[in-house]
């Protein structure tokens, strides 16, 4: 199998051997200037937060392109395929951190998954910052960058505290303005549903299979998912399968038949019909479009 799209670690950006860094923060303009050639599709082994404070451009995450403009926030989880094309006047902040940055002091393996924007299934890779929280966001990003560039005592502990504060501020902004017990329940159930899909989407493709794992009826699952996402539970499952298929098609040298087998389809023909029905092109055509 040959890898077509590279995966970068934080150490790749520092460009040093035996790197043990699990965190970095800098201005967006500095990052873009230092990595001007890094415009082709690639992946990260770490999480990334980006805030655009000036300029504009295009940002593509998992085959969906967004307009980048002042006030825009982008969230990337490990493994998401992305690329960008920013104008020369683009600026802001960028923060990269490994999961180990938090797990060094927090032993919950699902800690980062609790945040709504670190999930590629429900289209939360970007959001516009609300005017009322922009000062807080800018202050936290600037404070994190300043602390990262310092060498004070307990530096990493302070960075964790600042980053956690930023994540909570952003997570609250992503939630509905009026949180009732019903909406809290719906969001919790959706997150649990998404976690199950992430672990089982290759073997379980029917909503009723996930409803059983959640100890609810398929109709109840569908109603809750639709109330939050506007999609049916079947669509959420299907979108995750399609996303994985797209990633495999552009990121490996596997044949269509091998991909169909890995995704647990009955045969190549069934996989090809499924893929074309929901994307409009065959797997082979999609692969050629992305090459």
Helices and strands as residue ranges (DSSP letters): E 7-8, H 10-14, E 23-27, H 28-34, E 43-44, E 47-54, E 56-61, E 64-69, E 72-76, E 82-86, E 91-97, H 100-103, G 112-114, E 126-128, H 131-148, H 155-174, H 181-200, H 207-214, H 218-229, H 233-251, H 256-262, H 268-279, H 283-290
